[in-house]
Amino acid sequence: MHTDDSNDTTPLGSYDAEVVESVWQSAQAVPGNDPQVWRKDEFGAWIHRRDYRRRHSEFGWEIADYGYRMRATGLTSLRPMQWQNHVDFQVAARHQAVISADGLRNARRLV
């Protein structure tokens, strides 16, 4: 039976709010920017706190999981990553291109 879960904004497979906040805190704070709102991922791409799991946003971000769900290394295996970097991490690594900050915007750059 299908039920209407329109009030449930937690997507299947998402992380608890405490985990999301902990991962956000591990992103790079940038001097001159409010660290509760703006940070950068490990590739230097801007991410916006409210844009978690929002792929329509240039500043959307997701959690890259390198073993947390398998209980391999706990929270240290989770990384905040701009969504395009997250989606094509394998392709980007092979082609040596990532999404990174270009001033106040994000752009694909060769590394």
DOPA-497788 format. One record per residue: residue in three letters; residue number from 1; x, y, z of N, C-alpha, C in turn. Coordinates in Angstrom, 1 decimal, decimal comma. Layout:
% residues N
+--------+-----+--------+--------+--------+--------+--------+--------+--------+--------+--------+
: residu : num :    n_x :    n_y :    n_z :   ca_x :   ca_y :   ca_z :    c_x :    c_y :    c_z :
+--------+-----+--------+--------+--------+--------+--------+--------+--------+--------+--------+
:    ALA : NUM :      X :      Y :      Z :      X :      Y :      Z :      X :      Y :      Z :
...
+--------+-----+--------+--------+--------+--------+--------+--------+--------+--------+--------+
END
This chain:
% residues 111
+--------+-----+--------+--------+--------+--------+--------+--------+--------+--------+--------+
: residu : num :    n_x :    n_y :    n_z :   ca_x :   ca_y :   ca_z :    c_x :    c_y :    c_z :
+--------+-----+--------+--------+--------+--------+--------+--------+--------+--------+--------+
:    MET :   1 :    0,8 :   -1,2 :    0,0 :    0,0 :    0,0 :    0,0 :    0,9 :    1,2 :    0,0 :
:    HIS :   2 :    0,6 :    2,2 :   -0,8 :    1,3 :    3,5 :   -0,9 :    0,8 :    4,5 :    0,1 :
:    THR :   3 :    1,7 :    5,1 :    0,9 :    1,2 :    6,1 :    1,8 :    1,9 :    7,4 :    1,4 :
:    ASP :   4 :    1,2 :    8,5 :    1,6 :    1,8 :    9,8 :    1,3 :    2,7 :   10,3 :    2,4 :
:    ASP :   5 :    4,0 :   10,4 :    2,1 :    4,9 :   10,8 :    3,1 :    5,4 :   12,2 :    2,7 :
:    SER :   6 :    4,5 :   13,1 :    2,3 :    4,9 :   14,4 :    1,8 :    5,5 :   15,2 :    2,9 :
:    ASN :   7 :    5,2 :   14,9 :    4,2 :    5,8 :   15,7 :    5,3 :    7,2 :   15,1 :    5,6 :
:    ASP :   8 :    7,5 :   14,0 :    5,1 :    8,8 :   13,4 :    5,4 :    9,8 :   13,9 :    4,4 :
:    THR :   9 :   10,8 :   14,7 :    4,8 :   11,8 :   15,3 :    3,9 :   13,1 :   14,5 :    4,0 :
:    THR :  10 :   13,1 :   13,4 :    4,7 :   14,4 :   12,6 :    4,8 :   14,4 :   11,6 :    3,7 :
:    PRO :  11 :   15,3 :   11,7 :    2,7 :   15,3 :   10,7 :    1,7 :   15,9 :    9,4 :    2,2 :
:    LEU :  12 :   15,4 :    8,3 :    1,5 :   15,9 :    7,0 :    1,9 :   17,4 :    7,0 :    1,8 :
:    GLY :  13 :   18,0 :    6,4 :    2,8 :   19,5 :    6,3 :    2,8 :   20,2 :    7,5 :    3,3 :
:    SER :  14 :   19,5 :    8,5 :    3,8 :   20,2 :    9,8 :    4,2 :   20,8 :    9,6 :    5,6 :
:    TYR :  15 :   21,6 :   10,5 :    6,0 :   22,3 :   10,5 :    7,3 :   21,5 :   11,3 :    8,3 :
:    ASP :  16 :   21,7 :   10,9 :    9,6 :   21,1 :   11,7 :   10,7 :   21,6 :   13,1 :   10,6 :
:    ALA :  17 :   20,8 :   14,0 :   11,1 :   21,2 :   15,5 :   11,2 :   22,5 :   15,7 :   11,9 :
:    GLU :  18 :   22,8 :   14,9 :   12,9 :   24,1 :   15,1 :   13,7 :   25,3 :   14,7 :   12,8 :
:    VAL :  19 :   25,1 :   13,6 :   12,0 :   26,2 :   13,2 :   11,1 :   26,4 :   14,2 :   10,0 :
:    VAL :  20 :   25,3 :   14,7 :    9,4 :   25,5 :   15,8 :    8,4 :   26,2 :   17,0 :    9,0 :
:    GLU :  21 :   25,8 :   17,4 :   10,2 :   26,5 :   18,6 :   10,8 :   28,0 :   18,3 :   11,0 :
:    SER :  22 :   28,3 :   17,1 :   11,5 :   29,7 :   16,7 :   11,8 :   30,5 :   16,7 :   10,5 :
:    VAL :  23 :   29,9 :   16,2 :    9,4 :   30,6 :   16,2 :    8,1 :   30,8 :   17,6 :    7,6 :
:    TRP :  24 :   29,7 :   18,5 :    7,8 :   29,8 :   19,9 :    7,4 :   31,0 :   20,6 :    8,1 :
:    GLN :  25 :   31,1 :   20,3 :    9,4 :   32,2 :   20,9 :   10,2 :   33,6 :   20,5 :    9,7 :
:    SER :  26 :   33,7 :   19,4 :    9,0 :   35,0 :   18,9 :    8,5 :   35,4 :   19,6 :    7,2 :
:    ALA :  27 :   34,4 :   20,3 :    6,6 :   34,7 :   21,1 :    5,3 :   35,6 :   22,3 :    5,7 :
:    GLN :  28 :   36,3 :   22,7 :    4,7 :   37,3 :   23,8 :    4,9 :   36,5 :   25,2 :    5,1 :
:    ALA :  29 :   36,8 :   25,8 :    6,3 :   36,3 :   27,1 :    6,6 :   37,1 :   28,1 :    5,8 :
:    VAL :  30 :   36,5 :   29,2 :    5,2 :   37,3 :   30,1 :    4,5 :   37,2 :   31,5 :    5,2 :
:    PRO :  31 :   38,4 :   32,0 :    5,6 :   38,3 :   33,3 :    6,2 :   37,5 :   34,4 :    5,4 :
:    GLY :  32 :   36,8 :   35,2 :    6,2 :   35,9 :   36,2 :    5,5 :   34,6 :   35,7 :    5,1 :
:    ASN :  33 :   34,3 :   34,4 :    5,3 :   33,0 :   33,8 :    5,0 :   32,4 :   33,2 :    6,3 :
:    ASP :  34 :   31,1 :   33,3 :    6,5 :   30,5 :   32,7 :    7,6 :   30,6 :   31,1 :    7,5 :
:    PRO :  35 :   31,3 :   30,5 :    8,4 :   31,5 :   29,0 :    8,3 :   30,3 :   28,2 :    8,6 :
:    GLN :  36 :   29,2 :   28,9 :    9,1 :   28,0 :   28,2 :    9,2 :   27,2 :   28,1 :    7,9 :
:    VAL :  37 :   27,6 :   28,9 :    6,9 :   26,9 :   29,0 :    5,7 :   27,8 :   28,6 :    4,5 :
:    TRP :  38 :   29,0 :   29,0 :    4,4 :   29,9 :   28,7 :    3,3 :   31,1 :   28,0 :    3,7 :
:    ARG :  39 :   31,5 :   27,0 :    3,0 :   32,8 :   26,3 :    3,2 :   33,2 :   25,8 :    1,8 :
:    LYS :  40 :   34,4 :   25,1 :    1,8 :   34,8 :   24,5 :    0,6 :   35,1 :   23,0 :    0,8 :
:    ASP :  41 :   34,9 :   22,2 :   -0,3 :   35,2 :   20,8 :   -0,2 :   36,7 :   20,5 :   -0,4 :
:    GLU :  42 :   37,1 :   19,3 :   -0,4 :   38,5 :   19,0 :   -0,4 :   39,2 :   19,3 :   -1,8 :
:    PHE :  43 :   38,3 :   19,6 :   -2,8 :   38,9 :   20,1 :   -4,1 :   38,8 :   21,6 :   -4,2 :
:    GLY :  44 :   38,3 :   22,3 :   -3,2 :   38,3 :   23,7 :   -3,2 :   37,0 :   24,3 :   -3,8 :
:    ALA :  45 :   36,0 :   23,4 :   -4,0 :   34,7 :   23,9 :   -4,5 :   33,9 :   24,5 :   -3,4 :
:    TRP :  46 :   33,2 :   25,6 :   -3,7 :   32,3 :   26,2 :   -2,7 :   31,1 :   25,3 :   -2,4 :
:    ILE :  47 :   30,7 :   25,2 :   -1,2 :   29,5 :   24,5 :   -0,8 :   28,7 :   25,3 :    0,2 :
:    HIS :  48 :   27,4 :   25,2 :    0,1 :   26,5 :   26,0 :    0,9 :   25,8 :   25,1 :    1,9 :
:    ARG :  49 :   25,7 :   25,4 :    3,1 :   25,2 :   24,5 :    4,1 :   23,8 :   24,1 :    3,8 :
:    ARG :  50 :   22,9 :   25,0 :    3,4 :   21,5 :   24,6 :    3,1 :   21,3 :   23,8 :    1,9 :
:    ASP :  51 :   22,4 :   23,7 :    1,1 :   22,2 :   23,0 :   -0,2 :   22,6 :   21,6 :   -0,2 :
:    TYR :  52 :   22,6 :   21,0 :    1,0 :   22,9 :   19,6 :    1,2 :   21,9 :   18,8 :    0,3 :
:    ARG :  53 :   22,4 :   17,9 :   -0,5 :   21,6 :   17,0 :   -1,4 :   20,8 :   17,7 :   -2,5 :
:    ARG :  54 :   21,2 :   19,0 :   -2,8 :   20,5 :   19,7 :   -3,8 :   21,3 :   19,8 :   -5,1 :
:    ARG :  55 :   21,1 :   18,9 :   -6,0 :   21,9 :   18,9 :   -7,2 :   21,5 :   19,9 :   -8,2 :
:    HIS :  56 :   20,5 :   20,7 :   -8,0 :   20,1 :   21,8 :   -8,9 :   20,9 :   23,0 :   -8,6 :
:    SER :  57 :   21,7 :   23,0 :   -7,4 :   22,4 :   24,2 :   -7,0 :   23,9 :   24,0 :   -7,3 :
:    GLU :  58 :   24,5 :   25,0 :   -7,8 :   25,9 :   25,1 :   -8,1 :   26,7 :   24,8 :   -6,8 :
:    PHE :  59 :   26,2 :   25,1 :   -5,7 :   26,9 :   25,0 :   -4,4 :   26,3 :   23,8 :   -3,6 :
:    GLY :  60 :   25,5 :   23,0 :   -4,2 :   25,0 :   21,8 :   -3,5 :   26,1 :   20,8 :   -3,2 :
:    TRP :  61 :   25,9 :   20,0 :   -2,1 :   26,9 :   19,1 :   -1,7 :   26,3 :   17,8 :   -1,2 :
:    GLU :  62 :   27,1 :   16,8 :   -1,2 :   26,7 :   15,5 :   -0,7 :   27,8 :   14,9 :    0,2 :
:    ILE :  63 :   27,5 :   13,8 :    0,8 :   28,5 :   13,2 :    1,6 :   29,1 :   12,0 :    0,9 :
:    ALA :  64 :   30,4 :   12,1 :    0,7 :   31,1 :   11,0 :    0,1 :   31,5 :   10,0 :    1,2 :
:    ASP :  65 :   31,1 :    8,8 :    1,0 :   31,2 :    7,7 :    2,0 :   32,3 :    6,7 :    1,6 :
:    TYR :  66 :   33,4 :    6,8 :    2,4 :   34,5 :    5,9 :    2,1 :   34,6 :    4,7 :    3,1 :
:    GLY :  67 :   33,4 :    4,3 :    3,6 :   33,4 :    3,1 :    4,5 :   32,5 :    3,3 :    5,7 :
:    TYR :  68 :   31,9 :    4,4 :    6,0 :   31,1 :    4,7 :    7,2 :   30,0 :    3,6 :    7,3 :
:    ARG :  69 :   29,2 :    3,5 :    6,2 :   28,1 :    2,5 :    6,3 :   28,6 :    1,1 :    6,5 :
:    MET :  70 :   29,8 :    0,8 :    6,1 :   30,3 :   -0,5 :    6,4 :   31,0 :   -0,6 :    7,8 :
:    ARG :  71 :   30,9 :    0,5 :    8,5 :   31,5 :    0,6 :    9,8 :   33,0 :    0,5 :    9,8 :
:    ALA :  72 :   33,6 :    0,8 :    8,7 :   35,1 :    0,6 :    8,6 :   35,9 :    1,6 :    9,4 :
:    THR :  73 :   35,6 :    2,9 :    9,3 :   36,4 :    3,8 :   10,1 :   35,6 :    4,9 :   10,7 :
:    GLY :  74 :   34,3 :    4,8 :   10,8 :   33,5 :    5,8 :   11,4 :   33,4 :    7,1 :   10,7 :
:    LEU :  75 :   33,1 :    8,1 :   11,4 :   32,9 :    9,4 :   10,8 :   34,1 :    9,9 :   10,0 :
:    THR :  76 :   35,3 :    9,5 :   10,3 :   36,5 :    9,9 :    9,5 :   36,4 :    9,5 :    8,0 :
:    SER :  77 :   35,5 :    8,5 :    7,7 :   35,4 :    8,1 :    6,3 :   34,4 :    8,9 :    5,5 :
:    LEU :  78 :   33,8 :    9,9 :    6,2 :   32,8 :   10,7 :    5,5 :   33,4 :   12,1 :    5,1 :
:    ARG :  79 :   33,2 :   12,5 :    3,9 :   33,7 :   13,8 :    3,4 :   32,6 :   14,6 :    2,8 :
:    PRO :  80 :   32,6 :   15,9 :    3,1 :   31,6 :   16,8 :    2,4 :   32,2 :   17,1 :    1,0 :
:    MET :  81 :   31,4 :   16,9 :   -0,1 :   31,9 :   17,1 :   -1,4 :   30,8 :   17,8 :   -2,3 :
:    GLN :  82 :   31,2 :   18,8 :   -3,0 :   30,3 :   19,5 :   -4,0 :   29,7 :   18,4 :   -4,8 :
:    TRP :  83 :   28,4 :   18,5 :   -5,1 :   27,7 :   17,3 :   -5,7 :   28,3 :   16,8 :   -7,0 :
:    GLN :  84 :   28,8 :   17,7 :   -7,9 :   29,4 :   17,3 :   -9,2 :   30,7 :   16,5 :   -8,9 :
:    ASN :  85 :   31,5 :   17,0 :   -7,9 :   32,7 :   16,3 :   -7,6 :   32,3 :   14,9 :   -7,0 :
:    HIS :  86 :   31,3 :   14,8 :   -6,3 :   30,8 :   13,5 :   -5,7 :   30,4 :   12,6 :   -6,8 :
:    VAL :  87 :   29,5 :   13,1 :   -7,7 :   29,0 :   12,2 :   -8,8 :   30,1 :   11,7 :   -9,7 :
:    ASP :  88 :   31,0 :   12,5 :  -10,1 :   31,9 :   12,0 :  -11,1 :   33,3 :   11,9 :  -10,5 :
:    PHE :  89 :   33,4 :   11,6 :   -9,2 :   34,7 :   11,5 :   -8,5 :   35,7 :   10,6 :   -9,3 :
:    GLN :  90 :   35,2 :    9,4 :   -9,7 :   36,0 :    8,4 :  -10,4 :   36,4 :    9,0 :  -11,7 :
:    VAL :  91 :   35,5 :    9,6 :  -12,5 :   35,8 :   10,1 :  -13,8 :   36,7 :   11,3 :  -13,7 :
:    ALA :  92 :   36,4 :   12,2 :  -12,7 :   37,3 :   13,4 :  -12,5 :   38,7 :   13,0 :  -12,1 :
:    ALA :  93 :   38,8 :   12,0 :  -11,3 :   40,2 :   11,6 :  -10,9 :   40,9 :   11,0 :  -12,1 :
:    ARG :  94 :   40,2 :   10,3 :  -12,9 :   40,9 :    9,7 :  -14,1 :   41,3 :   10,8 :  -15,1 :
:    HIS :  95 :   40,5 :   11,8 :  -15,2 :   40,7 :   12,8 :  -16,2 :   41,4 :   14,0 :  -15,5 :
:    GLN :  96 :   41,7 :   13,9 :  -14,3 :   42,4 :   15,0 :  -13,5 :   41,7 :   16,3 :  -13,7 :
:    ALA :  97 :   40,3 :   16,3 :  -13,5 :   39,5 :   17,5 :  -13,5 :   38,6 :   17,5 :  -12,4 :
:    VAL :  98 :   38,4 :   18,6 :  -11,7 :   37,5 :   18,7 :  -10,6 :   36,7 :   20,0 :  -10,6 :
:    ILE :  99 :   35,7 :   20,1 :   -9,9 :   35,0 :   21,4 :   -9,7 :   35,7 :   22,1 :   -8,5 :
:    SER : 100 :   36,1 :   23,3 :   -8,8 :   36,8 :   24,1 :   -7,8 :   36,3 :   25,6 :   -7,9 :
:    ALA : 101 :   36,6 :   26,3 :   -6,8 :   36,2 :   27,7 :   -6,8 :   37,0 :   28,5 :   -7,8 :
:    ASP : 102 :   36,2 :   29,4 :   -8,5 :   36,8 :   30,4 :   -9,4 :   36,2 :   31,7 :   -8,9 :
:    GLY : 103 :   36,9 :   32,3 :   -8,0 :   36,3 :   33,5 :   -7,3 :   35,1 :   33,1 :   -6,5 :
:    LEU : 104 :   34,0 :   33,7 :   -6,8 :   32,8 :   33,4 :   -6,0 :   31,9 :   32,3 :   -6,7 :
:    ARG : 105 :   32,4 :   31,7 :   -7,8 :   31,6 :   30,7 :   -8,5 :   32,4 :   29,4 :   -8,5 :
:    ASN : 106 :   31,9 :   28,4 :   -9,0 :   32,5 :   27,1 :   -9,1 :   32,7 :   26,8 :  -10,6 :
:    ALA : 107 :   33,8 :   26,2 :  -11,0 :   34,1 :   25,9 :  -12,4 :   35,0 :   24,6 :  -12,4 :
:    ARG : 108 :   34,8 :   23,9 :  -13,6 :   35,7 :   22,7 :  -13,7 :   37,1 :   23,1 :  -14,1 :
:    ARG : 109 :   38,0 :   22,5 :  -13,4 :   39,4 :   22,8 :  -13,6 :   40,3 :   21,6 :  -13,7 :
:    LEU : 110 :   41,3 :   21,6 :  -14,6 :   42,2 :   20,6 :  -14,6 :   43,2 :   20,7 :  -13,4 :
:    VAL : 111 :   43,6 :   19,5 :  -12,9 :   44,5 :   19,6 :  -11,7 :   45,8 :   18,9 :  -12,1 :
+--------+-----+--------+--------+--------+--------+--------+--------+--------+--------+--------+
END
